[in-house]
Amino acid sequence: MSTKNYPPFLKWGDYKSISKKQPDIITIEIVDPEPFQTQYDWNVLVKMDGIETNIPLRAKSANKKLYRQYMRLLREGKIKNGTKLTIETWLGKSSKHPDFDLRDFIVVV
């Protein structure tokens, strides 16, 4: 299936905060709680500002923080159709490679 058949994908690069104390805040409503895989990443279908959007939970990279938090909440039964979540995100420094930025997340139900 080509990406032309998917709703738009959230672009993490649009979120520029570099402070955990002042993160970018994304408010979403879950449309389909089960993550699905595309060629590049794992995603979840949500509504942002009333528009269906795919949120990349985990790209083919080492950063699995958002994916792990989401899956833990899903296993605990805290995420269902219609659940409203807030994702706080910011760019921090990688602990393994301090010269590189690494996106960090906190998911709040």
QUIJO-V278244 format. One record per residue. N is the residue number from 1. PSI is psi in radians with two decimals (* if undefined). OMEGA is omega in whole degrees, -180 to 180 (999 if undefined). NEAR is the number of other C-alpha atoms within 10 Angstrom. Layout:
n->[N & N]
psi->[PSI & PSI]
omega->[OMEGA & OMEGA]
near->[NEAR & NEAR]
This chain:
n->[1 & 2 & 3 & 4 & 5 & 6 & 7 & 8 & 9 & 10 & 11 & 12 & 13 & 14 & 15 & 16 & 17 & 18 & 19 & 20 & 21 & 22 & 23 & 24 & 25 & 26 & 27 & 28 & 29 & 30 & 31 & 32 & 33 & 34 & 35 & 36 & 37 & 38 & 39 & 40 & 41 & 42 & 43 & 44 & 45 & 46 & 47 & 48 & 49 & 50 & 51 & 52 & 53 & 54 & 55 & 56 & 57 & 58 & 59 & 60 & 61 & 62 & 63 & 64 & 65 & 66 & 67 & 68 & 69 & 70 & 71 & 72 & 73 & 74 & 75 & 76 & 77 & 78 & 79 & 80 & 81 & 82 & 83 & 84 & 85 & 86 & 87 & 88 & 89 & 90 & 91 & 92 & 93 & 94 & 95 & 96 & 97 & 98 & 99 & 100 & 101 & 102 & 103 & 104 & 105 & 106 & 107 & 108 & 109]
psi->[2.34 & 2.81 & -0.19 & -0.38 & -0.10 & 2.63 & 2.93 & 2.68 & 2.41 & 2.42 & 1.93 & -0.48 & -0.28 & -0.24 & 2.01 & -0.05 & 2.47 & 0.28 & 2.21 & -0.49 & -0.39 & 1.15 & 2.84 & 2.43 & 2.18 & 2.13 & 2.23 & 2.83 & 2.24 & 2.23 & -0.84 & 1.95 & -0.34 & 2.10 & 2.60 & 2.67 & 2.41 & -3.03 & -0.53 & -0.44 & 3.11 & 2.39 & 2.88 & 2.46 & 2.18 & 3.05 & 2.26 & 2.11 & 0.64 & 0.04 & 2.25 & 2.30 & 2.55 & 2.28 & 2.10 & 2.08 & -0.58 & 2.12 & 3.02 & 1.20 & -3.09 & -0.29 & 1.83 & 0.28 & -0.86 & -0.77 & -0.81 & -0.76 & -0.78 & -0.83 & -0.63 & -0.80 & -0.64 & -0.82 & -0.61 & -0.02 & 0.27 & -0.17 & 2.18 & 3.07 & 2.32 & -0.12 & 2.37 & 2.27 & 2.73 & 2.30 & 2.11 & 2.30 & 2.58 & 2.86 & 2.14 & -3.05 & 2.43 & 2.38 & -0.50 & -0.56 & 1.44 & -0.24 & -0.18 & 2.52 & 2.59 & 2.23 & 2.36 & 2.74 & 2.62 & 2.20 & 2.23 & 2.23 & *]
omega->[-180 & -179 & 177 & -179 & -179 & 168 & -178 & 178 & 175 & 178 & -178 & 180 & 177 & -177 & -167 & -176 & 176 & -177 & 176 & 179 & 178 & -177 & 167 & -178 & -179 & 179 & -176 & 172 & -177 & 175 & 177 & -173 & -177 & 177 & 176 & -176 & 170 & -180 & -171 & -173 & 172 & -174 & 173 & -179 & -178 & 169 & 174 & -178 & 177 & -178 & 177 & -176 & 173 & 177 & 175 & 179 & -177 & 174 & 178 & 179 & -178 & -175 & -178 & -173 & -178 & 179 & -178 & 179 & -179 & -178 & 177 & 179 & 178 & 178 & -180 & 179 & -178 & 180 & 178 & 173 & 177 & 178 & 176 & 180 & 170 & 176 & 174 & -177 & 178 & 176 & 176 & 178 & 177 & 178 & 180 & -178 & -173 & 177 & -176 & 175 & 178 & -179 & 179 & -173 & 165 & 179 & -179 & 179 & 999]
near->[7 & 7 & 10 & 7 & 7 & 12 & 14 & 14 & 15 & 14 & 10 & 12 & 8 & 8 & 16 & 13 & 17 & 18 & 12 & 15 & 9 & 11 & 19 & 18 & 16 & 14 & 15 & 22 & 23 & 20 & 18 & 16 & 19 & 14 & 19 & 14 & 13 & 13 & 10 & 11 & 15 & 17 & 22 & 20 & 23 & 25 & 18 & 16 & 11 & 9 & 12 & 18 & 22 & 22 & 22 & 22 & 21 & 18 & 16 & 10 & 8 & 8 & 15 & 15 & 15 & 19 & 18 & 13 & 15 & 21 & 17 & 13 & 15 & 15 & 9 & 9 & 9 & 12 & 21 & 15 & 12 & 14 & 15 & 16 & 17 & 14 & 16 & 19 & 24 & 22 & 20 & 17 & 14 & 14 & 10 & 7 & 9 & 10 & 9 & 11 & 14 & 17 & 20 & 19 & 21 & 16 & 17 & 13 & 10]
